[in-house]
Amino acid sequence: MTLDLPDADPPPVYDSRTMTDSKKEDGATTSGPQPRYIYYRVYAPDGAIPSKSAFDSSNPFVGRIAARSVPPPHNVTSLKGCFVKTENFNDPTGLRTVLYLNPAAQAPMQNSARVAILGAGSTPGSTPETVFALVFIEELTMAEKVAVGELEVGENRGHNPEYLYYHLFTQFGEDTSTVSFDLGEPALGRIKKIDICPPHTPATIKRCIARAERKPICAYAAQLYADISSDMAMADDFFISLFRDDCVGSTADKPMVLVQPERRVGLYNVPIKVIAVEKHVCLYITVSVRSPLIASAMSRVDSSPRLAQSFTQTARKDM
């Protein structure tokens, strides 16, 4: 049996570098039902990256694919595969990425979970406001970073973004933020909440701040406090509901506090990379080789049942 389906124009083609609609011939008209899309965002461990299938010049971080382009079975594995292919990344086994129902979700979806992407009504990912989040659980390769860098755009992204504010300190006082927005508060920085990689924890927040501040060491050994009155730093795996109205760091007058580790000429810092397999999160511990803290750090690694048995240790000199 052959079914006669109404014709539909293909989705418009966009130039991924200029983020502008391709020109149509004069007199072209659109007829028939509009295509159904699945919308998504892509995240590296240190934050959002532009999508190669972006369709809106004001927000190149939201991509989309046609729902009919996803082969059965419609589950997380097949959907991830389509996203990865569209973004021109390499993940043939599906082990490099996880998929979140939305950027605010606390845990990724199971690969075998069924995903409703067709039919009438609203379904996950059916609008730019209900996007899926494709998350890389490990660093991008150098070639991938170069390709992503070629797609980088300006800072004016979207409308009325929600910010996470933070007050930048060293161990000896305030520091100047490279993304300071208030001349009277040079130590006050901010990042867009939607740019932070899921799940939203102090670990992923520090990674995003480190990228914004161009200080990789902040992702390794900085301590993040809920506010300036806090007595203890927040645990790296503590989940934070960033989009709640009463979330910490949601206002400039009560920012979170990031205290950076000691940095001086001649001081060697040793990043110890530990992969937390169960949560697909990379943890980094940095200690001074002149400090006995390295022994206690190693002890904590060995005693934690959630961390992988193996890790790599490299030395880095911060100038």
SERO-4910 file (N, C-alpha, C, O; in steps of 0.05 Angstrom, whole numbers):
BEGIN
 pado doro    nc1    nc2    nc3   cac1   cac2   cac3    cc1    cc2    cc3    oc1    oc2    oc3
  Met    A     17    -24      0      0      0      0     18     25      0     38     26     14
  Thr    A     10     45    -16     25     70    -17      8     92     -6    -15     96    -14
  Leu    A     19    107     13      5    130     25     14    155     11     38    160      8
  Asp    A     -5    172      3      2    198     -8      3    219     14    -17    226     26
  Leu    A     27    228     20     31    247     41     34    275     29     44    278      7
  Pro    A     24    295     43     26    323     33     55    331     32     72    324     49
  Asp    A     61    346     11     89    356      8     95    377     28     78    392     37
  Ala    A    120    378     36    129    399     55    156    409     46    173    394     38
  Asp    A    160    435     48    186    446     41    207    436     60    201    433     84
  Pro    A    231    432     51    252    424     69    259    447     88    253    470     82
  Pro    A    271    441    111    278    462    130    298    481    117    314    472    101
  Pro    A    297    507    125    316    526    113    345    519    119    350    507    140
  Val    A    362    525    101    391    520    105    404    544    117    399    567    109
  Tyr    A    421    539    137    435    561    151    465    558    148    476    536    148
  Asp    A    478    581    145    507    582    144    517    582    173    513    601    188
  Ser    A    531    560    181    540    557    208    560    578    217    565    582    241
  Arg    A    574    591    197    594    610    205    582    638    209    589    652    227
  Thr    A    564    646    191    552    672    193    526    672    208    516    693    216
  Met    A    514    648    212    489    645    226    466    661    214    450    673    228
  Thr    A    465    662    188    444    676    174    429    658    156    441    638    146
  Asp    A    404    664    151    388    647    133    399    649    105    408    670     96
  Ser    A    399    626     91    406    626     63    384    639     47    361    638     55
  Lys    A    391    651     25    371    666      9    354    646     -7    364    626    -17
  Lys    A    328    653     -8    310    637    -24    304    653    -50    307    677    -51
  Glu    A    296    638    -70    290    651    -95    265    668    -92    247    660    -77
  Asp    A    264    690   -106    240    707   -105    216    692   -114    217    676   -133
  Gly    A    194    696   -100    169    683   -107    165    656    -94    144    644    -98
  Ala    A    185    647    -79    182    620    -66    161    622    -44    160    642    -30
  Thr    A    145    602    -42    124    601    -22    126    575     -6    137    555    -15
  Thr    A    115    576     18    115    553     36     87    541     37     68    556     42
  Ser    A     84    516     33     58    503     34     60    477     49     81    466     52
  Gly    A     37    468     58     36    443     73     44    446    102     51    468    110
  Pro    A     43    424    117     50    425    146     79    432    150     96    424    134
  Gln    A     85    446    171    113    452    178    127    428    189    115    412    203
  Pro    A    153    425    183    168    402    194    169    402    224    168    424    236
  Arg    A    170    379    236    173    377    265    203    374    272    216    357    260
  Tyr    A    212    389    291    241    389    298    245    379    326    227    379    343
  Ile    A    270    370    331    279    364    358    302    383    364    322    384    349
  Tyr    A    299    398    386    318    419    393    337    409    415    329    393    432
  Tyr    A    362    418    414    382    409    433    404    429    437    408    447    420
  Arg    A    419    426    459    443    441    464    466    421    467    462    398    474
  Val    A    490    431    462    514    414    464    532    426    485    537    450    486
  Tyr    A    543    409    503    561    418    524    587    402    525    587    377    523
  Ala    A    609    416    526    634    404    534    636    405    564    619    418    576
  Pro    A    655    392    577    656    393    606    658    420    618    650    425    641
  Asp    A    669    440    603    672    467    614    650    486    604    652    510    609
  Gly    A    629    476    592    607    493    585    596    489    557    605    472    542
  Ala    A    577    506    550    563    504    524    581    510    501    600    526    503
  Ile    A    576    497    479    590    502    454    570    507    432    548    497    433
  Pro    A    577    523    411    558    529    389    551    504    374    566    485    372
  Ser    A    526    504    364    516    481    349    520    486    319    515    508    309
  Lys    A    527    465    305    530    467    276    503    467    262    501    473    238
  Ser    A    481    461    277    455    461    264    438    484    276    413    483    275
  Ala    A    452    505    286    438    528    297    421    542    275    428    542    252
  Phe    A    398    553    283    379    564    264    372    593    270    359    607    254
  Asp    A    381    603    294    374    629    303    399    645    308    416    638    324
  Ser    A    403    667    293    428    682    295    432    694    322    455    701    329
  Ser    A    411    698    338    414    709    365    421    688    386    428    695    408
  Asn    A    419    663    378    427    641    397    438    617    382    424    598    377
  Pro    A    464    618    376    477    597    361    483    572    378    496    553    368
  Phe    A    473    571    403    478    548    420    455    529    421    456    508    435
  Val    A    434    534    406    411    516    404    410    505    376    408    520    356
  Gly    A    412    479    373    411    466    347    385    450    344    369    448    363
  Arg    A    380    440    320    356    424    316    360    405    293    376    409    275
  Ile    A    346    383    294    345    364    272    316    357    266    298    361    284
  Ala    A    310    348    243    283    340    236    275    314    251    291    295    252
  Ala    A    252    313    263    244    290    279    243    265    261    249    243    271
  Arg    A    236    269    236    233    245    218    261    235    210    262    214    197
  Ser    A    282    248    217    309    239    210    320    219    230    342    208    226
  Val    A    306    214    252    316    196    273    305    168    267    281    164    266
  Pro    A    323    148    263    314    121    257    303    107    282    311    114    304
  Pro    A    286     88    278    277     72    300    299     53    310    317     46    294
  Pro    A    298     44    335    278     52    355    284     80    366    307     88    368
  His    A    263     94    373    266    121    383    274    120    412    256    122    430
  Asn    A    299    117    417    309    116    445    333    135    447    340    148    428
  Val    A    344    137    471    366    156    476    390    150    458    403    168    448
  Thr    A    396    125    454    419    117    438    417    128    409    436    140    399
  Ser    A    394    123    397    391    132    369    390    163    367    400    175    348
  Leu    A    378    176    387    376    205    387    404    217    391    411    236    377
  Lys    A    420    206    409    447    215    413    463    212    387    478    230    379
  Gly    A    460    190    374    475    185    349    469    206    328    487    214    314
  Cys    A    444    214    326    436    234    306    448    262    314    458    276    296
  Phe    A    447    268    339    459    294    348    489    294    343    499    314    332
  Val    A    502    273    350    532    272    347    539    274    317    558    288    310
  Lys    A    524    260    300    530    261    272    526    289    261    542    299    245
  Thr    A    504    301    269    498    328    259    520    348    267    526    366    252
  Glu    A    531    345    291    552    362    301    579    355    291    599    368    297
  Asn    A    581    333    276    606    324    264    627    316    285    651    321    282
  Phe    A    617    304    307    635    293    327    638    263    323    623    251    307
  Asn    A    656    251    337    661    222    334    654    208    361    668    212    381
  Asp    A    634    191    360    626    176    384    612    150    376    588    147    381
  Pro    A    626    133    362    613    109    350    601     90    371    581     77    365
  Thr    A    613     89    394    603     71    415    583     84    434    570     71    450
  Gly    A    580    110    432    562    125    450    573    128    478    557    136    496
  Leu    A    598    122    483    609    124    510    620    152    516    626    157    540
  Arg    A    624    169    497    634    195    502    613    215    511    620    236    522
  Thr    A    588    208    506    567    228    511    544    216    528    540    191    528
  Val    A    530    233    542    505    226    555    484    247    547    491    269    538
  Leu    A    459    240    550    437    257    542    420    264    567    411    246    581
  Tyr    A    415    289    571    398    298    593    371    308    581    370    318    559
  Leu    A    350    303    595    323    311    586    322    341    581    308    350    563
  Asn    A    336    356    597    339    385    594    364    394    609    375    378    625
  Pro    A    374    418    604    398    427    617    398    428    647    418    428    660
  Ala    A    374    429    659    371    431    688    368    404    701    366    402    726
  Ala    A    368    382    686    364    355    697    387    347    715    410    355    710
  Gln    A    381    331    735    402    323    755    418    299    745    441    296    753
  Ala    A    406    282    729    419    258    720    413    253    691    392    260    681
  Pro    A    432    240    676    426    234    648    406    212    645    400    197    663
  Met    A    395    210    621    375    190    614    390    163    608    413    163    599
  Gln    A    376    141    613    387    115    606    387    112    575    368    121    562
  Asn    A    408    100    564    410     97    535    386     82    523    379     86    500
  Ser    A    375     63    539    353     47    528    325     61    531    305     50    522
  Ala    A    325     84    545    299     97    550    286    106    524    300    118    507
  Arg    A    260    101    521    246    110    497    241    140    498    235    151    519
  Val    A    243    152    475    238    181    473    216    186    453    218    178    430
  Ala    A    195    200    461    173    207    444    180    232    428    182    254    439
  Ile    A    184    229    402    192    252    386    172    258    364    175    279    350
  Leu    A    152    241    359    132    245    339    105    248    351    101    242    375
  Gly    A     86    256    335     58    258    345     51    287    352     68    305    352
  Ala    A     25    291    357     15    317    363     23    325    392     29    309    409
  Gly    A     22    351    397     26    361    423     56    365    430     73    360    413
  Ser    A     61    375    454     88    380    463    102    355    473     90    340    489
  Thr    A    126    351    464    142    328    472    170    339    480    176    361    471
  Pro    A    186    324    494    213    334    501    228    342    476    229    327    456
  Gly    A    240    365    478    256    375    455    241    386    432    252    391    411
  Ser    A    215    389    435    198    398    412    198    428    408    188    438    388
  Thr    A    210    443    427    212    472    424    240    481    433    253    466    447
  Pro    A    248    505    425    275    515    434    276    519    464    298    521    475
  Glu    A    253    520    478    253    524    507    254    497    521    259    497    546
  Thr    A    250    475    508    249    449    521    271    431    509    266    407    504
  Val    A    295    442    506    316    428    492    327    404    508    327    404    532
  Phe    A    337    384    493    354    363    505    382    375    509    388    396    498
  Ala    A    398    362    526    425    371    530    444    347    525    443    327    539
  Leu    A    460    350    503    480    330    496    506    338    510    517    359    504
  Val    A    516    320    528    539    327    544    562    308    539    559    284    540
  Phe    A    585    320    532    610    304    530    622    300    558    626    320    572
  Ile    A    627    276    565    637    270    592    667    271    595    678    268    616
  Glu    A    680    276    572    709    280    573    717    303    555    700    312    539
  Glu    A    741    312    557    750    334    541    748    329    511    751    306    502
  Leu    A    742    349    495    742    347    466    771    343    457    790    352    470
  Thr    A    773    330    434    800    327    422    809    355    412    793    373    409
  Met    A    835    357    406    846    382    397    833    390    370    826    414    366
  Ala    A    829    371    353    816    376    327    787    386    331    778    404    317
  Glu    A    773    374    350    746    383    356    745    411    368    728    427    361
  Lys    A    764    417    385    766    444    396    771    465    375    760    487    375
  Val    A    788    458    355    793    476    333    768    481    317    762    504    310
  Ala    A    753    460    311    729    462    296    708    479    311    694    495    299
  Val    A    706    474    337    687    490    353    696    519    354    679    537    352
  Gly    A    722    524    356    732    551    356    725    567    331    721    591    332
  Glu    A    723    553    309    716    567    284    687    576    284    679    592    268
  Leu    A    671    564    301    643    571    303    636    592    325    614    600    328
  Glu    A    657    600    340    652    618    362    640    644    352    646    654    330
  Val    A    622    655    369    608    680    362    611    699    385    624    694    404
  Gly    A    598    722    382    599    743    402    584    736    427    572    714    429
  Glu    A    585    754    446    573    749    473    543    756    474    530    748    494
  Asn    A    532    770    454    504    776    455    487    753    447    481    750    423
  Arg    A    480    736    466    467    711    459    439    710    473    437    711    497
  Gly    A    418    710    457    392    707    468    383    733    482    396    754    480
  His    A    360    731    495    348    754    508    344    749    537    336    727    545
  Asn    A    349    769    554    345    768    583    357    742    595    342    727    607
  Pro    A    382    737    592    394    712    603    394    713    634    396    735    646
  Glu    A    393    690    646    396    688    675    426    684    681    439    667    670
  Tyr    A    436    700    700    464    698    706    469    686    734    452    686    751
  Leu    A    493    674    736    503    665    762    526    683    769    546    685    754
  Tyr    A    524    696    791    544    716    800    563    703    819    556    687    836
  Tyr    A    588    712    818    609    702    836    629    724    843    634    741    827
  His    A    639    722    867    659    741    877    686    727    877    688    706    890
  Leu    A    705    738    864    731    725    859    751    733    880    757    757    884
  Phe    A    763    713    894    784    717    914    808    700    909    807    680    895
  Thr    A    831    710    919    854    692    923    855    686    953    836    694    967
  Gln    A    875    672    962    877    667    990    885    691   1007    884    691   1031
  Phe    A    891    713    993    900    737   1007    882    762   1002    889    784   1011
  Gly    A    860    758    989    842    780    985    828    779    958    828    758    945
  Glu    A    815    800    950    800    801    925    818    799    901    841    808    901
  Asp    A    807    788    879    820    787    854    803    801    833    779    804    837
  Thr    A    815    809    811    800    822    790    789    802    770    805    785    759
  Ser    A    763    802    765    751    784    746    756    794    717    753    817    712
  Thr    A    762    775    699    765    782    671    739    787    657    738    798    635
  Val    A    717    780    670    690    785    659    675    804    677    650    803    678
  Ser    A    689    821    691    676    841    708    658    859    692    665    867    670
  Phe    A    635    865    703    615    882    688    608    907    704    592    923    694
  Asp    A    619    911    727    614    934    744    640    947    752    656    934    766
  Leu    A    645    971    743    670    985    748    675    988    778    698    989    787
  Gly    A    654    990    794    657    992    822    661    966    837    668    967    861
  Glu    A    658    944    823    662    917    835    679    900    816    668    881    804
  Pro    A    704    906    814    721    891    795    725    861    801    732    846    784
  Ala    A    719    853    826    721    825    833    696    809    828    695    785    833
  Leu    A    675    823    819    649    810    814    647    801    785    649    817    767
  Gly    A    643    775    781    640    764    754    613    751    751    598    748    770
  Arg    A    607    742    727    581    728    722    584    711    698    598    717    679
  Ile    A    569    689    698    567    671    675    537    665    670    521    666    689
  Lys    A    530    659    646    502    652    640    496    624    651    512    605    647
  Lys    A    474    622    665    468    596    677    464    574    656    472    551    660
  Ile    A    453    582    633    448    562    613    474    552    600    473    531    586
  Asp    A    496    566    604    522    558    593    535    536    610    554    523    601
  Ile    A    526    532    634    539    513    652    531    484    645    507    478    642
  Cys    A    551    467    643    546    439    635    530    424    656    537    426    680
  Pro    A    510    409    648    496    391    668    515    368    676    533    360    661
  Pro    A    511    357    701    492    367    721    504    392    735    528    395    736
  His    A    486    408    745    495    433    757    505    429    786    489    427    805
  Thr    A    531    427    788    544    422    814    567    442    817    574    455    797
  Pro    A    578    445    841    602    463    843    624    455    824    639    472    814
  Ala    A    628    429    818    649    421    799    644    432    772    663    443    760
  Thr    A    620    430    761    615    441    734    614    471    734    621    483    714
  Ile    A    605    483    756    605    512    757    634    523    757    639    542    743
  Lys    A    651    510    772    679    518    772    692    515    744    709    532    736
  Arg    A    685    494    730    696    490    703    688    513    685    704    523    669
  Cys    A    662    521    687    652    543    670    665    569    677    672    585    660
  Ile    A    668    574    703    681    599    712    710    599    703    720    620    695
  Ala    A    724    577    705    752    575    697    755    582    668    774    595    660
  Arg    A    736    573    651    737    580    623    732    610    619    746    622    603
  Ala    A    713    621    633    707    649    630    730    667    639    736    687    627
  Glu    A    743    659    661    765    674    672    792    668    659    812    681    664
  Arg    A    792    647    642    817    638    629    838    630    649    862    636    647
  Lys    A    829    617    670    846    607    692    840    578    697    824    571    715
  Pro    A    852    559    681    846    531    684    849    520    713    835    502    721
  Ile    A    867    532    728    872    522    755    848    525    773    845    510    792
  Cys    A    830    544    766    805    547    782    788    522    780    773    517    799
  Ala    A    789    508    758    773    483    756    784    461    772    770    442    779
  Tyr    A    810    462    778    824    440    792    822    443    823    815    423    837
  Ala    A    829    466    833    833    468    862    819    491    876    822    494    900
  Ala    A    804    508    861    790    529    874    767    518    892    757    496    887
  Gln    A    760    534    912    738    527    929    715    545    925    718    570    922
  Leu    A    691    534    923    667    549    917    649    549    942    642    529    953
  Tyr    A    642    574    950    625    578    974    597    589    965    596    603    945
  Ala    A    577    582    980    550    592    973    548    622    974    536    635    958
  Asp    A    561    634    994    563    663    996    587    670   1014    600    652   1024
  Ile    A    591    696   1018    615    704   1033    613    698   1063    634    699   1077
  Ser    A    589    691   1073    586    684   1101    589    654   1107    589    646   1130
  Ser    A    593    638   1086    594    609   1090    620    601   1104    641    613   1099
  Asp    A    618    581   1121    641    571   1136    656    549   1122    679    544   1126
  Met    A    641    535   1104    653    512   1090    647    514   1060    626    523   1051
  Ala    A    667    505   1044    663    504   1015    643    482   1008    639    463   1023
  Met    A    629    485    986    610    466    977    623    441    965    644    443    952
  Ala    A    611    418    970    622    393    959    619    393    929    598    403    918
  Asp    A    638    382    915    638    383    885    614    369    873    606    376    851
  Asp    A    603    349    886    581    334    874    554    342    885    534    328    880
  Phe    A    552    365    899    527    374    909    510    386    887    519    405    873
  Phe    A    485    376    882    469    386    860    456    413    868    446    416    890
  Ile    A    456    432    850    445    458    854    424    464    833    429    461    809
  Ser    A    400    471    842    378    478    824    382    507    815    371    525    827
  Leu    A    397    511    794    405    537    786    382    556    778    384    580    781
  Phe    A    360    544    768    339    561    757    317    567    776    296    577    769
  Arg    A    321    560    802    302    568    822    306    597    829    329    607    828
  Asp    A    285    611    836    287    639    842    305    645    866    318    666    867
  Asp    A    306    626    885    322    630    909    349    616    908    361    611    928
  Cys    A    358    610    884    384    596    881    406    614    889    406    638    885
  Val    A    427    602    901    450    617    909    463    630    885    463    618    863
  Gly    A    474    654    888    488    667    866    470    679    845    480    687    824
  Ser    A    444    681    850    426    691    829    424    721    828    413    732    809
  Thr    A    436    735    847    436    764    847    464    775    852    480    762    865
  Ala    A    469    798    841    496    810    843    502    819    872    526    820    879
  Asp    A    482    824    888    487    832    916    492    809    935    499    814    958
  Lys    A    488    784    925    493    761    942    505    739    924    493    718    919
  Pro    A    529    744    914    541    725    895    553    701    910    558    701    934
  Met    A    559    680    895    575    658    905    604    668    908    611    689    897
  Val    A    621    653    922    648    662    926    667    640    917    665    617    925
  Leu    A    686    647    899    706    629    889    733    637    900    742    659    894
  Val    A    746    620    915    772    625    927    792    609    911    792    584    911
  Gln    A    810    622    897    830    609    881    853    599    897    860    610    918
  Pro    A    867    578    887    890    567    901    914    586    898    913    604    882
  Glu    A    934    581    914    958    598    913    972    594    887    976    572    877
  Arg    A    981    616    875    996    616    850   1019    636    853   1014    659    858
  Arg    A   1043    626    848   1066    645    848   1088    632    831   1089    608    826
  Val    A   1106    649    822   1128    640    805   1144    619    820   1152    623    843
  Gly    A   1150    597    807   1166    576    818   1151    555    834   1162    536    843
  Leu    A   1124    559    837   1108    540    852   1097    520    832   1082    527    814
  Tyr    A   1103    495    836   1093    474    818   1066    464    830   1064    458    853
  Asn    A   1047    462    812   1021    450    820   1017    424    805   1023    422    781
  Val    A   1008    404    819   1005    377    807    976    370    804    963    363    824
  Pro    A    965    372    780    937    363    776    935    333    776    950    320    761
  Ile    A    918    322    792    913    293    792    886    289    780    865    296    792
  Lys    A    885    277    756    859    274    742    847    247    750    859    226    747
  Val    A    823    248    760    809    224    769    782    223    756    766    243    757
  Ile    A    776    201    743    750    199    728    730    185    746    735    162    754
  Ala    A    708    198    752    687    186    768    668    172    749    651    184    736
  Val    A    672    146    747    658    130    726    628    130    730    612    133    711
  Glu    A    619    128    755    590    125    760    574    149    752    552    147    742
  Lys    A    586    173    755    571    197    749    581    210    723    571    231    715
  His    A    600    198    709    611    208    685    620    237    688    615    254    671
  Val    A    634    242    710    644    269    716    674    268    720    683    250    734
  Cys    A    689    286    709    717    288    714    723    306    737    715    329    738
  Leu    A    737    296    757    745    311    781    775    317    778    790    300    769
  Tyr    A    783    341    787    811    348    786    819    358    814    806    375    826
  Ile    A    842    347    825    852    356    850    880    367    845    897    353    833
  Thr    A    885    392    853    911    403    849    924    410    876    911    423    892
  Val    A    948    402    880    962    407    905    991    415    898   1001    409    877
  Ser    A   1003    429    916   1031    437    912   1049    414    919   1045    399    938
  Val    A   1070    411    902   1089    389    908   1105    396    933   1118    378    944
  Arg    A   1104    420    942   1118    428    966   1100    423    991   1109    428   1013
  Ser    A   1076    414    986   1057    411   1008   1052    382   1014   1050    366    996
  Pro    A   1049    374   1040   1042    346   1047   1014    339   1041   1005    317   1045
  Leu    A    998    359   1030    970    353   1024    967    332   1002    946    319   1000
  Ile    A    988    328    986    986    309    965    981    281    976    967    265    963
  Ala    A    992    275    999    988    248   1011    959    245   1019    948    223   1014
  Ser    A    947    265   1031    919    263   1039    901    262   1015    880    248   1015
  Ala    A    908    277    994    892    276    969    892    248    957    871    238    949
  Met    A    915    236    956    917    209    945    902    189    963    889    171    952
  Ser    A    902    194    989    887    176   1007    858    177   1002    844    157   1002
  Arg    A    847    202    997    819    205    992    811    192    965    789    180    963
  Val    A    829    193    945    823    180    920    820    150    924    802    138    913
  Asp    A    839    138    938    840    109    942    816    100    958    807     77    954
  Ser    A    806    116    976    784    107    994    756    112    983    737    103    995
  Ser    A    754    126    961    728    133    950    718    111    931    731    105    911
  Pro    A    696     98    937    685     76    920    674     86    894    670     70    875
  Arg    A    669    112    892    658    122    867    678    130    846    671    134    823
  Leu    A    704    130    854    724    139    835    738    115    822    738     93    833
  Ala    A    748    120    798    761     98    783    787     90    797    798    106    813
  Gln    A    796     66    792    820     56    805    845     69    794    865     72    808
  Ser    A    844     76    769    868     87    756    865    117    752    843    127    749
  Phe    A    887    131    751    887    160    746    915    167    735    934    152    738
  Thr    A    916    190    723    941    200    713    950    224    728    934    240    737
  Gln    A    976    226    731    987    248    747   1008    263    730   1027    250    720
  Thr    A   1004    288    726   1022    304    710   1030    329    726   1015    338    742
  Ala    A   1053    339    720   1063    363    734   1060    387    715   1065    386    691
  Arg    A   1052    409    727   1048    434    712   1060    457    728   1055    459    752
  Lys    A   1074    474    715   1085    498    729   1069    522    721   1068    529    697
  Asp    A   1056    535    741   1040    559    736   1058    583    739   1070    588    760
  Met    A   1059    599    718   1076    623    719   1058    647    724   1069    669    725
***
